[in-house]
Amino acid sequence: MAISKNSDRIAKNAFFMYIRMFLMMLITLYTSRVTLNCLGISDYGIYNIVGGVVTMFSFINSSMAGSIQRFLNIAIEKKDNSVFKVFTSSIHIHLLIAITVLILAETVGLWFLNNKIQLDSSRIIAANYVYQCSVLSSLIMIVSVPYNALIIAEEKMSAFAYISIAEASLKLLVVFILLYLNKYDRLIIYGFLILAVQITIRFMYQYYCYRNFAMPSFIWNFDWKLINRIGSFAMWSFIGNLAIIGLTQGVNIVLNLFFGPVVNAARGLAVQLQNAVQGFAGNFQIAINPQIVKSYVSGNKSYMYKLITTSSKFSFYVLMILIIPIAIEIDIILKLWLNEVPNHTGNFVRLILAISLFESCANSLTTGINANGNIKKYQLVIGGVLLLVVPISYGLLKIGFPAEIVFLVHLIITCIAQFFRLLFAKYLIGISIKRYFTDVYIRVGVVFVISSTVPLVFYYLLPSSFMRLVTVSLVSILSSCTIVYFFGMNKSEKIMVKDKIVNLINKIR
């Protein structure tokens, strides 16, 4: 009964997250198009690289987010009064992080921006304005993390969805405002308006938490023992997130050093599309993560394994259904999406989506490993492997390889990292590599090969046109869903899917 109740909760939360993601994807993609038109390729590239410099300092924040999530989930599962203690301690920690990031950003970051980034001399002042706005935005996001983590830990995904949609809508409003500001520097105005959006959203998260979770007023009593426990866990998560920054913003800077802002614009657009698509898989993961941690804490290892394997497969399937038609018809999609398509964008999109597909199976394993708490060696090894992307990419670009080589390196390193991730999952949470390989990799591999073949037949048979895009997309989605059901699911998963569909139909009736 408890497992059935948990499954219903996961399904409900996933539903809210997918509604959120669908609306956000539409808004985000349209926003990117209008923003590119308003700013131009060069200024759009400048905004991406300047924002990347700031993100290099806010990666500490990502480490803390996962740590707080874990401790909140454990506190909720124990059903004692420690939830508020964890929440308050996390606020204290994030205030300290914000101060640290501010100091680093206004010293090292500012020097790097003005001395190392390739910028036209006429845009240096605008870039500095944008930088300062991005710094303030980063600080606001840092102090907002405990509130986001509390909402997810309490599994109130509907609120998380509504506020996220509000954020995307406000960003859409920003680009419409830009359309009417011809007399001003649009890049500078864009930076200030995005800052205003971050301030608004930060107060929305805070208001919801204090209104719905009966949180007492903020207090300055420091629980140093708890802060030390959270900080110790986060310190090793920090290594992994440092690697992620090396994969994202570090690569961004390397591309800028060799090719300038135009290639950064192409990568920025590719990342926008990646985030829109990847969010669909990520939403399912967000909904299921609290249950993975809680099942580990309660000692229900069999249910935890079921959650991890189901999450790995379904994350892959959801992403695959979206990725296949996009990868096949990316040239037409980019022409419809953008008025002016920067060079390399199509290749970047295909490669970065392939990376996302490989990474989709990793998130649930990472959540399970984090639930164990013994993550020192795991983060050192995985972080060390992933960080290899930046120096290897730099070396290959130095000897004349094209920009696409960066993403190929990333793809190969991702596969290697996943192998090590499985080894740690075996020793830390008792997952059988052979069983996981059979239950997940063989199934998703078979499904992917068959699902890719069917739409490719129509792609090569039909002439290039908008109708081919529609046909390939529909055939791909329908055939992929069918193949996933018959070849990608076990018996219990098929029963679960049928039950959810029947319940949904009954509710509609």
C-alpha positions as CSV (number, residue, x, y, z in Angstrom):
1,M,0.0,0.0,0.0
2,A,2.8,2.4,0.9
3,I,4.7,1.7,-2.3
4,S,1.5,2.2,-4.3
5,K,0.9,5.5,-2.5
6,N,4.5,6.6,-3.3
7,S,4.1,5.6,-7.0
8,D,0.9,7.8,-7.1
9,R,2.8,10.7,-5.6
10,I,5.7,10.3,-8.0
11,A,3.2,10.2,-11.0
12,K,1.4,13.2,-9.7
13,N,4.6,15.2,-9.2
14,A,6.0,14.1,-12.5
15,F,2.7,15.3,-14.2
16,F,3.1,18.8,-12.7
17,M,6.7,18.9,-13.7
18,Y,6.0,17.9,-17.3
19,I,3.3,20.6,-17.6
20,R,5.8,23.0,-16.3
21,M,8.5,21.9,-18.7
22,F,6.3,21.9,-21.8
23,L,5.2,25.5,-21.2
24,M,8.7,26.5,-20.3
25,M,10.1,24.9,-23.4
26,L,7.8,26.8,-25.6
27,I,8.5,30.1,-23.8
28,T,12.3,29.5,-23.6
29,L,12.7,28.7,-27.3
30,Y,10.7,31.6,-28.4
31,T,12.5,33.9,-26.0
32,S,15.9,32.7,-27.4
33,R,14.7,33.6,-30.9
34,V,13.5,37.1,-30.0
35,T,16.6,37.7,-27.8
36,L,18.9,36.7,-30.6
37,N,17.1,39.1,-33.0
38,C,17.2,41.9,-30.5
39,L,20.8,41.6,-29.5
40,G,22.4,40.3,-32.6
41,I,24.7,37.3,-32.8
42,S,27.8,39.2,-31.4
43,D,26.0,40.6,-28.3
44,Y,24.2,37.3,-27.7
45,G,27.5,35.6,-27.7
46,I,28.9,38.3,-25.3
47,Y,26.0,37.7,-22.9
48,N,26.6,33.9,-22.9
49,I,30.4,34.2,-22.2
50,V,30.0,36.9,-19.6
51,G,27.3,34.9,-17.9
52,G,29.7,31.9,-18.1
53,V,32.3,33.8,-16.1
54,V,29.9,34.4,-13.3
55,T,28.7,30.8,-13.3
56,M,32.2,29.7,-12.7
57,F,31.9,31.2,-9.2
58,S,28.3,30.0,-8.5
59,F,29.2,26.3,-9.0
60,I,29.7,26.1,-5.2
61,N,26.0,26.7,-5.0
62,S,25.2,23.6,-7.0
63,S,27.1,21.5,-4.6
64,M,25.1,22.8,-1.7
65,A,21.8,22.3,-3.4
66,G,22.2,18.5,-3.7
67,S,23.5,18.4,-0.1
68,I,20.6,20.3,1.4
69,Q,18.2,18.2,-0.7
70,R,19.6,15.0,0.9
71,F,19.6,16.2,4.4
72,L,16.0,17.6,4.1
73,N,14.8,14.3,2.6
74,I,16.4,12.4,5.5
75,A,14.9,14.8,8.1
76,I,11.4,14.5,6.6
77,E,11.6,10.6,6.5
78,K,12.6,10.5,10.2
79,K,9.5,12.6,11.0
80,D,11.2,14.7,13.7
81,N,11.7,18.4,14.2
82,S,15.1,18.5,12.4
83,V,13.6,19.9,9.2
84,F,13.7,23.5,10.4
85,K,17.2,23.0,11.8
86,V,18.5,21.8,8.4
87,F,16.6,24.6,6.6
88,T,18.0,27.3,8.9
89,S,21.5,25.9,8.7
90,S,21.3,25.8,4.9
91,I,20.4,29.5,4.8
92,H,23.4,30.4,7.0
93,I,25.7,28.4,4.7
94,H,24.3,30.0,1.5
95,L,24.8,33.5,3.0
96,L,28.5,32.6,3.5
97,I,28.7,31.2,0.0
98,A,27.1,34.4,-1.5
99,I,29.7,36.5,0.3
100,T,32.5,34.3,-1.0
101,V,31.2,34.4,-4.6
102,L,30.9,38.1,-4.4
103,I,34.5,38.6,-3.4
104,L,35.8,36.2,-6.1
105,A,33.6,37.7,-8.8
106,E,34.7,41.2,-8.1
107,T,38.4,40.3,-8.0
108,V,39.4,37.3,-10.1
109,G,36.3,37.3,-12.2
110,L,36.5,41.0,-13.1
111,W,40.1,40.7,-14.0
112,F,39.5,37.7,-16.2
113,L,36.6,39.4,-18.0
114,N,38.6,42.5,-18.9
115,N,41.9,40.8,-19.6
116,K,41.3,37.3,-21.0
117,I,37.9,37.3,-22.8
118,Q,37.9,38.2,-26.5
119,L,35.6,41.3,-26.7
120,D,35.3,44.2,-29.2
121,S,36.7,47.3,-27.5
122,S,33.4,49.1,-28.2
123,R,31.5,46.5,-26.1
124,I,33.7,46.3,-23.0
125,I,31.6,48.8,-21.0
126,A,28.4,47.0,-21.9
127,A,30.0,43.7,-21.0
128,N,30.9,45.0,-17.6
129,Y,27.4,46.3,-16.9
130,V,26.1,42.8,-17.9
131,Y,28.7,41.2,-15.7
132,Q,27.6,43.1,-12.6
133,C,24.0,42.3,-13.2
134,S,24.9,38.7,-13.6
135,V,26.9,38.7,-10.4
136,L,23.9,40.1,-8.5
137,S,21.6,37.5,-10.2
138,S,24.0,34.7,-9.1
139,L,23.9,35.9,-5.5
140,I,20.1,36.0,-5.5
141,M,20.0,32.4,-6.9
142,I,22.4,31.3,-4.3
143,V,20.3,32.5,-1.3
144,S,17.2,31.1,-3.0
145,V,18.4,27.5,-3.1
146,P,17.3,26.4,0.4
147,Y,13.7,27.5,-0.4
148,N,13.8,25.6,-3.7
149,A,15.2,22.5,-2.0
150,L,12.5,22.6,0.7
151,I,9.7,22.7,-1.9
152,I,11.2,19.7,-3.7
153,A,11.9,17.8,-0.5
154,E,8.3,18.3,0.6
155,E,7.3,17.1,-2.9
156,K,5.2,20.2,-3.6
157,M,6.0,20.1,-7.3
158,S,2.9,22.0,-8.3
159,A,4.3,25.1,-6.6
160,F,7.7,24.6,-8.1
161,A,6.1,24.3,-11.5
162,Y,4.0,27.4,-11.1
163,I,6.9,29.6,-10.0
164,S,9.1,28.3,-12.8
165,I,6.5,29.1,-15.4
166,A,6.2,32.6,-13.9
167,E,9.9,33.0,-14.2
168,A,9.9,31.9,-17.9
169,S,6.9,34.2,-18.6
170,L,8.7,37.2,-17.0
171,K,11.8,36.5,-19.2
172,L,9.5,36.5,-22.2
173,L,8.1,39.9,-21.1
174,V,11.7,41.1,-20.9
175,V,12.4,40.4,-24.6
176,F,9.2,42.1,-25.6
177,I,10.3,45.2,-23.7
178,L,13.6,45.0,-25.6
179,L,11.8,45.3,-28.9
180,Y,10.6,48.8,-28.0
181,L,14.0,50.1,-26.7
182,N,15.8,51.1,-29.9
183,K,17.4,54.2,-28.4
184,Y,19.3,52.4,-25.7
185,D,22.0,49.7,-25.4
186,R,19.8,46.6,-25.5
187,L,22.6,44.4,-24.0
188,I,22.8,46.5,-20.9
189,I,19.0,46.8,-20.5
190,Y,18.7,43.1,-21.0
191,G,21.1,42.5,-18.1
192,F,19.2,44.8,-15.7
193,L,15.8,43.3,-16.6
194,I,17.0,39.7,-16.1
195,L,18.2,40.9,-12.7
196,A,14.8,42.3,-11.9
197,V,13.2,38.9,-12.8
198,Q,15.6,37.0,-10.4
199,I,14.7,39.3,-7.6
200,T,11.0,38.8,-8.2
201,I,11.3,35.0,-8.3
202,R,13.4,34.9,-5.2
203,F,10.7,36.5,-3.2
204,M,8.0,34.2,-4.6
205,Y,9.9,31.1,-3.4
206,Q,10.5,32.7,0.0
207,Y,6.8,33.7,0.4
208,Y,5.5,30.3,-0.6
209,C,7.8,28.5,2.0
210,Y,6.9,30.7,4.9
211,R,3.2,30.6,4.0
212,N,2.8,26.9,3.5
213,F,5.4,25.2,5.7
214,A,4.9,27.2,8.8
215,M,8.6,28.1,8.9
216,P,9.5,30.4,11.9
217,S,11.2,33.7,11.3
218,F,14.9,33.5,10.3
219,I,17.2,33.3,13.4
220,W,20.9,33.8,13.8
221,N,21.6,30.8,16.1
222,F,24.2,28.8,14.3
223,D,24.1,25.0,14.7
224,W,27.7,24.5,13.9
225,K,27.6,20.7,14.2
226,L,24.9,20.4,11.6
227,I,26.5,23.1,9.4
228,N,29.7,21.1,9.6
229,R,27.9,17.8,8.5
230,I,26.2,19.5,5.6
231,G,29.4,21.4,4.6
232,S,31.5,18.2,4.8
233,F,29.1,16.4,2.5
234,A,28.9,19.4,0.2
235,M,32.7,19.8,0.0
236,W,33.0,16.5,-1.9
237,S,29.9,17.3,-4.0
238,F,31.8,20.5,-4.8
239,I,34.4,18.4,-6.7
240,G,31.7,16.9,-9.0
241,N,30.2,20.3,-9.7
242,L,33.6,21.8,-10.4
243,A,33.8,19.2,-13.1
244,I,30.4,20.2,-14.5
245,I,31.6,23.8,-14.7
246,G,34.6,22.6,-16.6
247,L,32.3,20.9,-19.0
248,T,30.0,23.9,-19.5
249,Q,31.6,27.3,-18.8
250,G,35.2,26.1,-19.0
251,V,34.4,24.8,-22.5
252,N,32.6,28.0,-23.3
253,I,35.7,30.0,-22.5
254,V,38.0,27.7,-24.5
255,L,35.8,28.1,-27.5
256,N,35.9,31.9,-27.0
257,L,39.7,31.9,-26.9
258,F,39.9,30.1,-30.3
259,F,36.8,31.3,-32.2
260,G,35.4,34.4,-30.5
261,P,31.8,35.4,-29.6
262,V,30.1,34.1,-32.7
263,V,30.9,30.4,-31.9
264,N,29.8,31.2,-28.3
265,A,26.4,32.3,-29.7
266,A,26.1,29.0,-31.6
267,R,26.9,27.0,-28.4
268,G,24.5,29.2,-26.4
269,L,21.7,28.4,-28.8
270,A,22.6,24.7,-28.7
271,V,22.6,24.7,-24.9
272,Q,19.2,26.5,-24.9
273,L,17.7,23.7,-27.0
274,Q,19.5,21.1,-24.9
275,N,18.1,22.6,-21.7
276,A,14.5,22.7,-23.1
277,V,14.7,19.0,-24.2
278,Q,16.7,17.7,-21.2
279,G,14.3,19.3,-18.8
280,F,11.7,16.6,-19.7
281,A,13.9,13.9,-18.4
282,G,15.1,16.1,-15.5
283,N,11.5,16.6,-14.4
284,F,10.9,12.9,-13.9
285,Q,14.2,12.8,-12.0
286,I,13.2,15.7,-9.7
287,A,9.9,13.9,-8.9
288,I,11.6,10.6,-8.1
289,N,14.7,11.8,-6.2
290,P,13.1,12.3,-2.8
291,Q,11.7,8.7,-2.9
292,I,15.1,7.2,-3.8
293,V,16.7,8.9,-0.7
294,K,13.8,8.0,1.6
295,S,13.8,4.4,0.5
296,Y,17.5,4.1,1.2
297,V,17.1,5.7,4.7
298,S,14.2,3.3,5.5
299,G,16.4,0.3,4.4
300,N,14.1,-0.7,1.5
301,K,17.0,-1.5,-0.9
302,S,14.8,-3.5,-3.4
303,Y,12.4,-0.6,-3.8
304,M,15.4,1.8,-4.2
305,Y,16.9,-0.3,-7.0
306,K,13.5,-0.4,-8.7
307,L,13.3,3.4,-8.5
308,I,16.8,3.8,-9.8
309,T,16.4,1.5,-12.8
310,T,12.9,2.7,-13.7
311,S,14.2,6.3,-13.5
312,S,17.2,5.6,-15.6
313,K,15.2,3.9,-18.3
314,F,12.3,6.4,-18.4
315,S,14.6,9.4,-18.4
316,F,16.4,7.9,-21.4
317,Y,13.1,7.1,-23.2
318,V,11.6,10.6,-22.7
319,L,14.7,12.2,-23.9
320,M,15.1,9.8,-26.8
321,I,11.5,10.4,-28.0
322,L,12.3,14.2,-28.3
323,I,15.9,13.9,-29.5
324,I,15.5,11.6,-32.5
325,P,13.3,13.9,-34.6
326,I,15.2,17.0,-33.5
327,A,18.6,15.5,-34.4
328,I,17.3,14.2,-37.8
329,E,15.6,17.5,-38.9
330,I,17.8,20.0,-37.0
331,D,18.6,22.1,-40.1
332,I,14.9,22.8,-40.9
333,I,14.1,23.3,-37.2
334,L,16.9,25.9,-36.8
335,K,15.6,27.8,-39.9
336,L,12.1,27.9,-38.5
337,W,13.3,28.8,-35.0
338,L,15.9,31.5,-35.9
339,N,16.0,34.2,-38.5
340,E,19.8,34.0,-38.6
341,V,21.5,30.7,-37.7
342,P,25.1,31.0,-36.5
343,N,27.7,28.6,-38.1
344,H,28.2,25.3,-36.3
345,T,24.8,25.5,-34.5
346,G,23.4,22.3,-36.2
347,N,26.4,20.2,-35.5
348,F,26.6,21.5,-31.9
349,V,23.0,20.6,-31.3
350,R,23.3,17.0,-32.5
351,L,26.4,16.4,-30.5
352,I,25.2,18.0,-27.3
353,L,21.9,16.1,-27.5
354,A,23.9,12.9,-27.8
355,I,25.7,13.8,-24.7
356,S,22.5,14.4,-22.9
357,L,21.1,11.0,-23.9
358,F,24.2,9.3,-22.5
359,E,24.0,11.4,-19.3
360,S,20.3,10.7,-18.7
361,C,21.0,7.3,-17.1
362,A,23.5,8.8,-14.6
363,N,21.3,11.0,-12.5
364,S,19.4,8.3,-10.6
365,L,22.6,6.4,-9.8
366,T,24.2,9.7,-8.5
367,T,21.1,10.2,-6.2
368,G,21.4,6.7,-4.9
369,I,25.1,7.1,-4.2
370,N,24.5,10.5,-2.5
371,A,21.9,8.9,-0.3
372,N,24.7,6.7,1.1
373,G,26.6,9.8,2.1
374,N,30.1,8.3,1.6
375,I,30.9,10.2,-1.5
376,K,34.5,11.3,-1.1
377,K,36.2,8.8,-3.4
378,Y,33.2,8.9,-5.8
379,Q,33.4,12.7,-6.3
380,L,37.2,12.7,-6.6
381,V,37.2,10.0,-9.3
382,I,34.2,11.2,-11.3
383,G,35.2,14.8,-11.0
384,G,38.8,14.0,-12.0
385,V,37.5,12.1,-15.1
386,L,35.1,14.8,-16.2
387,L,37.6,17.6,-15.7
388,L,39.7,16.0,-18.4
389,V,37.3,17.5,-21.0
390,V,38.8,21.0,-20.8
391,P,42.5,20.3,-21.2
392,I,42.0,17.6,-23.8
393,S,39.7,20.0,-25.8
394,Y,42.2,22.8,-25.5
395,G,45.0,20.6,-26.8
396,L,43.0,19.4,-29.8
397,L,41.9,22.9,-30.7
398,K,45.5,24.1,-30.4
399,I,46.6,21.7,-33.1
400,G,43.9,22.6,-35.5
401,F,40.8,20.5,-34.8
402,P,37.4,22.1,-35.6
403,A,35.1,23.4,-32.8
404,E,33.0,20.2,-32.9
405,I,35.8,18.2,-31.4
406,V,35.0,19.7,-28.0
407,F,31.7,18.0,-27.9
408,L,33.1,14.7,-29.2
409,V,35.6,14.7,-26.3
410,H,32.8,15.4,-23.9
411,L,30.8,12.5,-25.2
412,I,33.7,10.0,-24.8
413,I,34.5,11.2,-21.3
414,T,30.8,11.0,-20.3
415,C,30.8,7.3,-21.3
416,I,34.0,6.6,-19.3
417,A,32.6,8.5,-16.2
418,Q,29.4,6.4,-16.4
419,F,31.5,3.2,-16.1
420,F,33.2,4.4,-12.9
421,R,29.8,5.6,-11.6
422,L,28.5,2.0,-11.9
423,L,31.5,0.7,-10.0
424,F,30.8,3.0,-7.1
425,A,27.1,2.2,-7.1
426,K,28.0,-1.5,-6.7
427,Y,30.3,-0.9,-3.7
428,L,28.3,1.9,-2.0
429,I,24.6,0.9,-2.4
430,G,24.9,-2.7,-3.5
431,I,23.7,-2.5,-7.1
432,S,24.7,-5.4,-9.3
433,I,26.5,-4.1,-12.4
434,K,25.4,-7.2,-14.5
435,R,21.8,-6.8,-13.4
436,Y,21.8,-3.0,-14.0
437,F,23.4,-3.5,-17.4
438,T,20.7,-6.1,-18.4
439,D,17.8,-4.1,-17.0
440,V,18.8,-0.7,-18.3
441,Y,21.5,-0.6,-21.0
442,I,20.5,-3.6,-23.1
443,R,16.9,-2.4,-23.1
444,V,17.6,1.2,-23.9
445,G,20.2,0.2,-26.5
446,V,17.7,-2.0,-28.4
447,V,15.0,0.6,-28.1
448,F,17.2,3.4,-29.4
449,V,18.5,1.4,-32.5
450,I,15.0,0.4,-33.6
451,S,13.4,3.8,-32.8
452,S,16.1,5.7,-34.8
453,T,15.8,3.4,-37.9
454,V,12.1,4.0,-38.6
455,P,12.1,7.8,-38.9
456,L,15.4,7.7,-40.9
457,V,13.6,5.7,-43.6
458,F,11.1,8.5,-44.1
459,Y,13.9,11.1,-43.9
460,Y,15.7,9.7,-46.8
461,L,12.6,8.8,-48.9
462,L,10.9,12.2,-48.7
463,P,12.2,15.6,-50.1
464,S,13.3,18.3,-47.7
465,S,10.3,20.3,-46.7
466,F,8.2,21.4,-43.7
467,M,5.9,18.4,-44.4
468,R,8.8,16.1,-44.1
469,L,9.6,17.6,-40.7
470,V,6.0,17.0,-39.6
471,T,6.0,13.5,-41.0
472,V,9.3,12.4,-39.6
473,S,8.4,13.9,-36.2
474,L,5.0,12.1,-36.0
475,V,6.4,8.8,-37.2
476,S,9.3,9.1,-34.8
477,I,7.2,9.8,-31.8
478,L,4.5,7.2,-32.5
479,S,7.0,4.5,-33.4
480,S,9.3,5.3,-30.4
481,C,6.4,5.2,-27.9
482,T,5.3,1.8,-29.3
483,I,8.8,0.4,-29.3
484,V,9.4,1.7,-25.7
485,Y,6.2,0.0,-24.5
486,F,6.8,-3.4,-26.1
487,F,10.6,-3.7,-25.8
488,G,11.7,-1.1,-23.3
489,M,9.5,-2.0,-20.2
490,N,9.2,-5.0,-18.0
491,K,5.9,-6.5,-17.0
492,S,5.4,-4.4,-13.9
493,E,6.2,-1.2,-15.7
494,K,3.7,-2.0,-18.4
495,I,1.0,-2.6,-15.8
496,M,1.9,0.7,-14.1
497,V,1.7,2.7,-17.4
498,K,-1.6,1.1,-18.3
499,D,-3.1,1.9,-14.9
500,K,-2.0,5.5,-15.1
501,I,-3.4,5.9,-18.6
502,V,-6.7,4.3,-17.6
503,N,-7.0,6.5,-14.5
504,L,-6.2,9.6,-16.6
505,I,-8.9,8.7,-19.1
506,N,-11.5,8.1,-16.3
507,K,-10.7,11.5,-14.8
508,I,-11.2,13.2,-18.2
509,R,-14.5,11.4,-18.7
